[in-house]
Amino acid sequence: MAPKPRPLRLGILVPSSNTTLEPLTAAIITSINNSLPETSRKLTVHFTRIPVTSISFSSSAIKQFDIPTLLAAAKLLSHAGVDIIGWSGTSSGWLGFGHDEELCSEIERETGVPATSSILGLNKALLFCNPHIVGLVTPYRDDIQAAIVKNYAKIGIDLEERHLSIERTKAIAEVGEEVLDGMVEELVVQKGVDVVTTFCTNLVAAQRVEVWEEMWGVPVLDTVTTVIWDMCRQLKIDTHNVEGWGSIFRI
């Protein structure tokens, strides 16, 4: 009998104060593995952290996302022989999409491992959805939210938004489903958006996506999910039979 091929290894960069994305990512990976044929290579997921404790435009908060810091963490993941690396964070939403593009280029140059991010994955998924107006749900401060809206306007995407003005990142995971339910409903019903994104990987939101999609009839793109989706695309993993995590896996 031929030996079983080793699993495909996904490496994820995690903000240090994030308590949400690891359990959600692990659950999504389990669902993907359950959807694959018995003979397919399965997936494993491996994490490392970078220091992130607050979200603002202070010099110390911006410095948290310096490319050398992220690159050093990515190199640690490469020691595990991962097949792809994903930055499960949304910082390029306010720092500019070029930040993640440069990061992923540097990771590949330094480690030989392809890379993507939550925001690069989100932007690819938005191209497939071709929305007229996107609903942006975040926990962030006014100035962070305004920067995200401005950056999307630069690439021709109009946003309607709701946000919670939270700066301390640990508090983001405490936002309840009922709060997120209301934010999504307002954007769909009152603002008429045709796609929603829950835009923070510490929001406990990915498990709610299918409920919102069934309730409101629009795609919902969660940033914990978008990085996994793009990693699977690059590894040519068929996700069309994945259940429980939204329509993105059927794109």
PADO-978692 format. One record per residue (C-alpha): residue number from 1; z, y negated, x negated. Coordinates in nm, 2 decimals. Layout:
N
<pt><nr>NUM</nr><z>Z</z><y>Y</y><x>X</x></pt>
...
***
This chain:
251
<pt><nr>1</nr><z>0.00</z><y>0.00</y><x>0.00</x></pt>
<pt><nr>2</nr><z>-0.10</z><y>-0.34</y><x>-0.13</x></pt>
<pt><nr>3</nr><z>0.20</z><y>-0.58</y><x>-0.20</x></pt>
<pt><nr>4</nr><z>0.26</z><y>-0.85</y><x>0.05</x></pt>
<pt><nr>5</nr><z>0.13</z><y>-1.18</y><x>-0.06</x></pt>
<pt><nr>6</nr><z>0.40</z><y>-1.43</y><x>-0.15</x></pt>
<pt><nr>7</nr><z>0.47</z><y>-1.70</y><x>0.12</x></pt>
<pt><nr>8</nr><z>0.31</z><y>-2.04</y><x>0.10</x></pt>
<pt><nr>9</nr><z>0.59</z><y>-2.28</y><x>-0.02</x></pt>
<pt><nr>10</nr><z>0.62</z><y>-2.63</y><x>0.13</x></pt>
<pt><nr>11</nr><z>0.83</z><y>-2.88</y><x>-0.07</x></pt>
<pt><nr>12</nr><z>0.99</z><y>-3.16</y><x>0.12</x></pt>
<pt><nr>13</nr><z>1.14</z><y>-3.49</y><x>-0.02</x></pt>
<pt><nr>14</nr><z>1.44</z><y>-3.59</y><x>0.20</x></pt>
<pt><nr>15</nr><z>1.62</z><y>-3.93</y><x>0.22</x></pt>
<pt><nr>16</nr><z>1.98</z><y>-3.85</y><x>0.11</x></pt>
<pt><nr>17</nr><z>2.16</z><y>-3.97</y><x>0.42</x></pt>
<pt><nr>18</nr><z>1.92</z><y>-3.79</y><x>0.65</x></pt>
<pt><nr>19</nr><z>2.09</z><y>-3.52</y><x>0.85</x></pt>
<pt><nr>20</nr><z>1.81</z><y>-3.45</y><x>1.10</x></pt>
<pt><nr>21</nr><z>1.48</z><y>-3.36</y><x>0.93</x></pt>
<pt><nr>22</nr><z>1.59</z><y>-3.04</y><x>0.75</x></pt>
<pt><nr>23</nr><z>1.71</z><y>-2.85</y><x>1.06</x></pt>
<pt><nr>24</nr><z>1.41</z><y>-2.97</y><x>1.26</x></pt>
<pt><nr>25</nr><z>1.17</z><y>-2.89</y><x>0.98</x></pt>
<pt><nr>26</nr><z>1.31</z><y>-2.54</y><x>0.94</x></pt>
<pt><nr>27</nr><z>1.28</z><y>-2.48</y><x>1.32</x></pt>
<pt><nr>28</nr><z>0.92</z><y>-2.60</y><x>1.32</x></pt>
<pt><nr>29</nr><z>0.83</z><y>-2.38</y><x>1.03</x></pt>
<pt><nr>30</nr><z>0.99</z><y>-2.08</y><x>1.21</x></pt>
<pt><nr>31</nr><z>0.77</z><y>-2.16</y><x>1.51</x></pt>
<pt><nr>32</nr><z>0.46</z><y>-2.18</y><x>1.29</x></pt>
<pt><nr>33</nr><z>0.54</z><y>-1.84</y><x>1.13</x></pt>
<pt><nr>34</nr><z>0.60</z><y>-1.68</y><x>1.47</x></pt>
<pt><nr>35</nr><z>0.25</z><y>-1.81</y><x>1.58</x></pt>
<pt><nr>36</nr><z>0.07</z><y>-1.66</y><x>1.28</x></pt>
<pt><nr>37</nr><z>-0.09</z><y>-1.31</y><x>1.28</x></pt>
<pt><nr>38</nr><z>0.12</z><y>-1.04</y><x>1.12</x></pt>
<pt><nr>39</nr><z>-0.12</z><y>-1.02</y><x>0.83</x></pt>
<pt><nr>40</nr><z>-0.12</z><y>-1.40</y><x>0.75</x></pt>
<pt><nr>41</nr><z>0.08</z><y>-1.55</y><x>0.47</x></pt>
<pt><nr>42</nr><z>0.40</z><y>-1.70</y><x>0.61</x></pt>
<pt><nr>43</nr><z>0.56</z><y>-2.03</y><x>0.51</x></pt>
<pt><nr>44</nr><z>0.89</z><y>-2.12</y><x>0.34</x></pt>
<pt><nr>45</nr><z>1.03</z><y>-2.46</y><x>0.31</x></pt>
<pt><nr>46</nr><z>1.22</z><y>-2.61</y><x>0.02</x></pt>
<pt><nr>47</nr><z>1.40</z><y>-2.95</y><x>0.00</x></pt>
<pt><nr>48</nr><z>1.52</z><y>-3.20</y><x>-0.25</x></pt>
<pt><nr>49</nr><z>1.68</z><y>-3.55</y><x>-0.19</x></pt>
<pt><nr>50</nr><z>1.64</z><y>-3.91</y><x>-0.31</x></pt>
<pt><nr>51</nr><z>1.91</z><y>-4.17</y><x>-0.26</x></pt>
<pt><nr>52</nr><z>1.86</z><y>-4.36</y><x>0.07</x></pt>
<pt><nr>53</nr><z>2.15</z><y>-4.52</y><x>0.26</x></pt>
<pt><nr>54</nr><z>2.02</z><y>-4.83</y><x>0.43</x></pt>
<pt><nr>55</nr><z>1.69</z><y>-4.97</y><x>0.56</x></pt>
<pt><nr>56</nr><z>1.63</z><y>-5.34</y><x>0.51</x></pt>
<pt><nr>57</nr><z>1.43</z><y>-5.58</y><x>0.29</x></pt>
<pt><nr>58</nr><z>1.71</z><y>-5.63</y><x>0.04</x></pt>
<pt><nr>59</nr><z>1.61</z><y>-5.57</y><x>-0.32</x></pt>
<pt><nr>60</nr><z>1.85</z><y>-5.27</y><x>-0.34</x></pt>
<pt><nr>61</nr><z>1.71</z><y>-5.11</y><x>-0.02</x></pt>
<pt><nr>62</nr><z>1.35</z><y>-5.15</y><x>-0.13</x></pt>
<pt><nr>63</nr><z>1.43</z><y>-5.01</y><x>-0.47</x></pt>
<pt><nr>64</nr><z>1.54</z><y>-4.69</y><x>-0.31</x></pt>
<pt><nr>65</nr><z>1.17</z><y>-4.60</y><x>-0.26</x></pt>
<pt><nr>66</nr><z>1.05</z><y>-4.68</y><x>-0.61</x></pt>
<pt><nr>67</nr><z>0.77</z><y>-4.44</y><x>-0.70</x></pt>
<pt><nr>68</nr><z>0.95</z><y>-4.31</y><x>-1.02</x></pt>
<pt><nr>69</nr><z>1.25</z><y>-4.20</y><x>-0.81</x></pt>
<pt><nr>70</nr><z>1.03</z><y>-4.01</y><x>-0.56</x></pt>
<pt><nr>71</nr><z>0.82</z><y>-3.87</y><x>-0.84</x></pt>
<pt><nr>72</nr><z>1.13</z><y>-3.74</y><x>-1.03</x></pt>
<pt><nr>73</nr><z>1.24</z><y>-3.55</y><x>-0.71</x></pt>
<pt><nr>74</nr><z>0.88</z><y>-3.42</y><x>-0.66</x></pt>
<pt><nr>75</nr><z>0.89</z><y>-3.28</y><x>-1.01</x></pt>
<pt><nr>76</nr><z>1.20</z><y>-3.08</y><x>-0.92</x></pt>
<pt><nr>77</nr><z>1.02</z><y>-2.93</y><x>-0.62</x></pt>
<pt><nr>78</nr><z>0.73</z><y>-2.83</y><x>-0.85</x></pt>
<pt><nr>79</nr><z>0.97</z><y>-2.62</y><x>-1.05</x></pt>
<pt><nr>80</nr><z>1.00</z><y>-2.40</y><x>-0.75</x></pt>
<pt><nr>81</nr><z>0.62</z><y>-2.34</y><x>-0.75</x></pt>
<pt><nr>82</nr><z>0.56</z><y>-2.51</y><x>-0.42</x></pt>
<pt><nr>83</nr><z>0.20</z><y>-2.52</y><x>-0.29</x></pt>
<pt><nr>84</nr><z>0.22</z><y>-2.87</y><x>-0.15</x></pt>
<pt><nr>85</nr><z>0.48</z><y>-3.15</y><x>-0.14</x></pt>
<pt><nr>86</nr><z>0.55</z><y>-3.38</y><x>0.15</x></pt>
<pt><nr>87</nr><z>0.75</z><y>-3.71</y><x>0.16</x></pt>
<pt><nr>88</nr><z>0.93</z><y>-3.68</y><x>0.49</x></pt>
<pt><nr>89</nr><z>1.00</z><y>-4.05</y><x>0.52</x></pt>
<pt><nr>90</nr><z>0.85</z><y>-4.36</y><x>0.68</x></pt>
<pt><nr>91</nr><z>0.90</z><y>-4.63</y><x>0.42</x></pt>
<pt><nr>92</nr><z>0.53</z><y>-4.70</y><x>0.37</x></pt>
<pt><nr>93</nr><z>0.53</z><y>-4.82</y><x>0.73</x></pt>
<pt><nr>94</nr><z>0.69</z><y>-5.14</y><x>0.62</x></pt>
<pt><nr>95</nr><z>0.62</z><y>-5.13</y><x>0.24</x></pt>
<pt><nr>96</nr><z>0.24</z><y>-5.08</y><x>0.30</x></pt>
<pt><nr>97</nr><z>0.04</z><y>-4.76</y><x>0.33</x></pt>
<pt><nr>98</nr><z>-0.08</z><y>-4.79</y><x>-0.02</x></pt>
<pt><nr>99</nr><z>0.27</z><y>-4.71</y><x>-0.14</x></pt>
<pt><nr>100</nr><z>0.24</z><y>-4.35</y><x>-0.01</x></pt>
<pt><nr>101</nr><z>-0.12</z><y>-4.32</y><x>-0.13</x></pt>
<pt><nr>102</nr><z>-0.01</z><y>-4.41</y><x>-0.48</x></pt>
<pt><nr>103</nr><z>0.29</z><y>-4.18</y><x>-0.46</x></pt>
<pt><nr>104</nr><z>0.08</z><y>-3.88</y><x>-0.35</x></pt>
<pt><nr>105</nr><z>-0.17</z><y>-3.96</y><x>-0.62</x></pt>
<pt><nr>106</nr><z>0.10</z><y>-3.97</y><x>-0.89</x></pt>
<pt><nr>107</nr><z>0.27</z><y>-3.65</y><x>-0.76</x></pt>
<pt><nr>108</nr><z>-0.06</z><y>-3.47</y><x>-0.79</x></pt>
<pt><nr>109</nr><z>-0.14</z><y>-3.62</y><x>-1.13</x></pt>
<pt><nr>110</nr><z>0.21</z><y>-3.53</y><x>-1.27</x></pt>
<pt><nr>111</nr><z>0.26</z><y>-3.19</y><x>-1.11</x></pt>
<pt><nr>112</nr><z>-0.08</z><y>-3.06</y><x>-1.02</x></pt>
<pt><nr>113</nr><z>0.05</z><y>-3.01</y><x>-0.66</x></pt>
<pt><nr>114</nr><z>-0.12</z><y>-3.18</y><x>-0.37</x></pt>
<pt><nr>115</nr><z>0.10</z><y>-3.42</y><x>-0.16</x></pt>
<pt><nr>116</nr><z>0.12</z><y>-3.61</y><x>0.16</x></pt>
<pt><nr>117</nr><z>0.37</z><y>-3.80</y><x>0.37</x></pt>
<pt><nr>118</nr><z>0.49</z><y>-3.85</y><x>0.72</x></pt>
<pt><nr>119</nr><z>0.30</z><y>-4.18</y><x>0.75</x></pt>
<pt><nr>120</nr><z>-0.02</z><y>-4.05</y><x>0.59</x></pt>
<pt><nr>121</nr><z>-0.01</z><y>-3.76</y><x>0.83</x></pt>
<pt><nr>122</nr><z>0.06</z><y>-3.99</y><x>1.12</x></pt>
<pt><nr>123</nr><z>-0.23</z><y>-4.21</y><x>1.04</x></pt>
<pt><nr>124</nr><z>-0.46</z><y>-3.91</y><x>1.02</x></pt>
<pt><nr>125</nr><z>-0.34</z><y>-3.78</y><x>1.36</x></pt>
<pt><nr>126</nr><z>-0.39</z><y>-4.13</y><x>1.51</x></pt>
<pt><nr>127</nr><z>-0.76</z><y>-4.11</y><x>1.40</x></pt>
<pt><nr>128</nr><z>-0.80</z><y>-3.79</y><x>1.60</x></pt>
<pt><nr>129</nr><z>-0.62</z><y>-3.94</y><x>1.90</x></pt>
<pt><nr>130</nr><z>-0.83</z><y>-4.27</y><x>1.89</x></pt>
<pt><nr>131</nr><z>-0.57</z><y>-4.47</y><x>2.09</x></pt>
<pt><nr>132</nr><z>-0.62</z><y>-4.81</y><x>2.25</x></pt>
<pt><nr>133</nr><z>-0.25</z><y>-4.90</y><x>2.22</x></pt>
<pt><nr>134</nr><z>0.02</z><y>-4.71</y><x>2.03</x></pt>
<pt><nr>135</nr><z>0.38</z><y>-4.71</y><x>2.14</x></pt>
<pt><nr>136</nr><z>0.62</z><y>-4.75</y><x>1.84</x></pt>
<pt><nr>137</nr><z>0.97</z><y>-4.62</y><x>1.88</x></pt>
<pt><nr>138</nr><z>1.21</z><y>-4.68</y><x>1.58</x></pt>
<pt><nr>139</nr><z>1.57</z><y>-4.74</y><x>1.51</x></pt>
<pt><nr>140</nr><z>1.49</z><y>-5.02</y><x>1.26</x></pt>
<pt><nr>141</nr><z>1.58</z><y>-5.39</y><x>1.22</x></pt>
<pt><nr>142</nr><z>1.37</z><y>-5.67</y><x>1.36</x></pt>
<pt><nr>143</nr><z>1.21</z><y>-5.76</y><x>1.03</x></pt>
<pt><nr>144</nr><z>1.13</z><y>-5.40</y><x>0.94</x></pt>
<pt><nr>145</nr><z>0.97</z><y>-5.35</y><x>1.28</x></pt>
<pt><nr>146</nr><z>0.76</z><y>-5.66</y><x>1.25</x></pt>
<pt><nr>147</nr><z>0.63</z><y>-5.54</y><x>0.91</x></pt>
<pt><nr>148</nr><z>0.53</z><y>-5.21</y><x>1.06</x></pt>
<pt><nr>149</nr><z>0.35</z><y>-5.38</y><x>1.34</x></pt>
<pt><nr>150</nr><z>0.17</z><y>-5.61</y><x>1.09</x></pt>
<pt><nr>151</nr><z>0.06</z><y>-5.32</y><x>0.87</x></pt>
<pt><nr>152</nr><z>-0.09</z><y>-5.13</y><x>1.16</x></pt>
<pt><nr>153</nr><z>-0.27</z><y>-5.44</y><x>1.28</x></pt>
<pt><nr>154</nr><z>-0.43</z><y>-5.45</y><x>0.94</x></pt>
<pt><nr>155</nr><z>-0.60</z><y>-5.12</y><x>1.00</x></pt>
<pt><nr>156</nr><z>-0.70</z><y>-5.20</y><x>1.35</x></pt>
<pt><nr>157</nr><z>-0.42</z><y>-5.03</y><x>1.55</x></pt>
<pt><nr>158</nr><z>-0.24</z><y>-5.24</y><x>1.81</x></pt>
<pt><nr>159</nr><z>0.13</z><y>-5.15</y><x>1.88</x></pt>
<pt><nr>160</nr><z>0.37</z><y>-5.20</y><x>2.16</x></pt>
<pt><nr>161</nr><z>0.72</z><y>-5.14</y><x>2.03</x></pt>
<pt><nr>162</nr><z>1.08</z><y>-5.07</y><x>2.11</x></pt>
<pt><nr>163</nr><z>1.35</z><y>-5.06</y><x>1.83</x></pt>
<pt><nr>164</nr><z>1.73</z><y>-5.04</y><x>1.80</x></pt>
<pt><nr>165</nr><z>1.81</z><y>-5.27</y><x>1.50</x></pt>
<pt><nr>166</nr><z>2.01</z><y>-5.01</y><x>1.30</x></pt>
<pt><nr>167</nr><z>2.04</z><y>-5.06</y><x>0.93</x></pt>
<pt><nr>168</nr><z>2.29</z><y>-4.79</y><x>0.83</x></pt>
<pt><nr>169</nr><z>2.08</z><y>-4.48</y><x>0.80</x></pt>
<pt><nr>170</nr><z>2.36</z><y>-4.23</y><x>0.89</x></pt>
<pt><nr>171</nr><z>2.39</z><y>-4.39</y><x>1.23</x></pt>
<pt><nr>172</nr><z>2.03</z><y>-4.32</y><x>1.32</x></pt>
<pt><nr>173</nr><z>2.10</z><y>-3.95</y><x>1.37</x></pt>
<pt><nr>174</nr><z>2.36</z><y>-4.05</y><x>1.63</x></pt>
<pt><nr>175</nr><z>2.10</z><y>-4.20</y><x>1.87</x></pt>
<pt><nr>176</nr><z>2.10</z><y>-3.98</y><x>2.18</x></pt>
<pt><nr>177</nr><z>1.81</z><y>-3.82</y><x>2.36</x></pt>
<pt><nr>178</nr><z>1.88</z><y>-4.04</y><x>2.67</x></pt>
<pt><nr>179</nr><z>1.82</z><y>-4.35</y><x>2.46</x></pt>
<pt><nr>180</nr><z>1.49</z><y>-4.22</y><x>2.32</x></pt>
<pt><nr>181</nr><z>1.39</z><y>-4.10</y><x>2.67</x></pt>
<pt><nr>182</nr><z>1.42</z><y>-4.46</y><x>2.80</x></pt>
<pt><nr>183</nr><z>1.23</z><y>-4.61</y><x>2.51</x></pt>
<pt><nr>184</nr><z>0.94</z><y>-4.37</y><x>2.55</x></pt>
<pt><nr>185</nr><z>0.93</z><y>-4.43</y><x>2.93</x></pt>
<pt><nr>186</nr><z>0.93</z><y>-4.80</y><x>2.89</x></pt>
<pt><nr>187</nr><z>0.63</z><y>-4.79</y><x>2.65</x></pt>
<pt><nr>188</nr><z>0.43</z><y>-4.56</y><x>2.87</x></pt>
<pt><nr>189</nr><z>0.51</z><y>-4.70</y><x>3.21</x></pt>
<pt><nr>190</nr><z>0.56</z><y>-5.07</y><x>3.14</x></pt>
<pt><nr>191</nr><z>0.32</z><y>-5.12</y><x>2.85</x></pt>
<pt><nr>192</nr><z>0.06</z><y>-4.86</y><x>2.92</x></pt>
<pt><nr>193</nr><z>0.04</z><y>-4.71</y><x>2.58</x></pt>
<pt><nr>194</nr><z>-0.18</z><y>-4.40</y><x>2.54</x></pt>
<pt><nr>195</nr><z>0.00</z><y>-4.25</y><x>2.23</x></pt>
<pt><nr>196</nr><z>0.36</z><y>-4.28</y><x>2.13</x></pt>
<pt><nr>197</nr><z>0.51</z><y>-4.23</y><x>1.78</x></pt>
<pt><nr>198</nr><z>0.88</z><y>-4.17</y><x>1.72</x></pt>
<pt><nr>199</nr><z>0.88</z><y>-4.33</y><x>1.38</x></pt>
<pt><nr>200</nr><z>1.18</z><y>-4.23</y><x>1.17</x></pt>
<pt><nr>201</nr><z>1.26</z><y>-3.89</y><x>1.02</x></pt>
<pt><nr>202</nr><z>1.63</z><y>-3.92</y><x>1.10</x></pt>
<pt><nr>203</nr><z>1.58</z><y>-3.96</y><x>1.47</x></pt>
<pt><nr>204</nr><z>1.66</z><y>-3.64</y><x>1.66</x></pt>
<pt><nr>205</nr><z>1.33</z><y>-3.66</y><x>1.84</x></pt>
<pt><nr>206</nr><z>1.08</z><y>-3.39</y><x>1.74</x></pt>
<pt><nr>207</nr><z>1.24</z><y>-3.13</y><x>1.97</x></pt>
<pt><nr>208</nr><z>1.18</z><y>-3.37</y><x>2.27</x></pt>
<pt><nr>209</nr><z>0.81</z><y>-3.42</y><x>2.21</x></pt>
<pt><nr>210</nr><z>0.67</z><y>-3.16</y><x>2.45</x></pt>
<pt><nr>211</nr><z>0.90</z><y>-3.28</y><x>2.72</x></pt>
<pt><nr>212</nr><z>0.77</z><y>-3.63</y><x>2.69</x></pt>
<pt><nr>213</nr><z>0.41</z><y>-3.52</y><x>2.67</x></pt>
<pt><nr>214</nr><z>0.44</z><y>-3.31</y><x>2.99</x></pt>
<pt><nr>215</nr><z>0.63</z><y>-3.59</y><x>3.16</x></pt>
<pt><nr>216</nr><z>0.40</z><y>-3.88</y><x>3.07</x></pt>
<pt><nr>217</nr><z>0.07</z><y>-3.72</y><x>2.99</x></pt>
<pt><nr>218</nr><z>0.02</z><y>-3.89</y><x>2.65</x></pt>
<pt><nr>219</nr><z>0.04</z><y>-3.75</y><x>2.29</x></pt>
<pt><nr>220</nr><z>0.37</z><y>-3.81</y><x>2.11</x></pt>
<pt><nr>221</nr><z>0.36</z><y>-3.80</y><x>1.73</x></pt>
<pt><nr>222</nr><z>0.69</z><y>-3.76</y><x>1.56</x></pt>
<pt><nr>223</nr><z>0.72</z><y>-3.83</y><x>1.19</x></pt>
<pt><nr>224</nr><z>0.92</z><y>-3.52</y><x>1.11</x></pt>
<pt><nr>225</nr><z>0.63</z><y>-3.33</y><x>1.25</x></pt>
<pt><nr>226</nr><z>0.33</z><y>-3.53</y><x>1.12</x></pt>
<pt><nr>227</nr><z>0.41</z><y>-3.44</y><x>0.75</x></pt>
<pt><nr>228</nr><z>0.44</z><y>-3.07</y><x>0.83</x></pt>
<pt><nr>229</nr><z>0.11</z><y>-3.08</y><x>1.03</x></pt>
<pt><nr>230</nr><z>-0.08</z><y>-3.25</y><x>0.75</x></pt>
<pt><nr>231</nr><z>0.07</z><y>-3.00</y><x>0.49</x></pt>
<pt><nr>232</nr><z>-0.05</z><y>-2.72</y><x>0.71</x></pt>
<pt><nr>233</nr><z>-0.40</z><y>-2.87</y><x>0.74</x></pt>
<pt><nr>234</nr><z>-0.43</z><y>-2.91</y><x>0.37</x></pt>
<pt><nr>235</nr><z>-0.32</z><y>-2.54</y><x>0.32</x></pt>
<pt><nr>236</nr><z>-0.57</z><y>-2.44</y><x>0.59</x></pt>
<pt><nr>237</nr><z>-0.29</z><y>-2.29</y><x>0.81</x></pt>
<pt><nr>238</nr><z>-0.40</z><y>-2.24</y><x>1.17</x></pt>
<pt><nr>239</nr><z>-0.14</z><y>-2.41</y><x>1.39</x></pt>
<pt><nr>240</nr><z>-0.32</z><y>-2.39</y><x>1.73</x></pt>
<pt><nr>241</nr><z>-0.09</z><y>-2.13</y><x>1.87</x></pt>
<pt><nr>242</nr><z>0.23</z><y>-2.31</y><x>1.77</x></pt>
<pt><nr>243</nr><z>0.45</z><y>-2.37</y><x>2.08</x></pt>
<pt><nr>244</nr><z>0.73</z><y>-2.61</y><x>2.15</x></pt>
<pt><nr>245</nr><z>0.65</z><y>-2.90</y><x>1.92</x></pt>
<pt><nr>246</nr><z>0.37</z><y>-3.09</y><x>2.09</x></pt>
<pt><nr>247</nr><z>0.00</z><y>-3.12</y><x>2.11</x></pt>
<pt><nr>248</nr><z>-0.04</z><y>-3.24</y><x>1.75</x></pt>
<pt><nr>249</nr><z>-0.05</z><y>-2.87</y><x>1.64</x></pt>
<pt><nr>250</nr><z>-0.36</z><y>-2.82</y><x>1.86</x></pt>
<pt><nr>251</nr><z>-0.56</z><y>-3.10</y><x>1.70</x></pt>
***
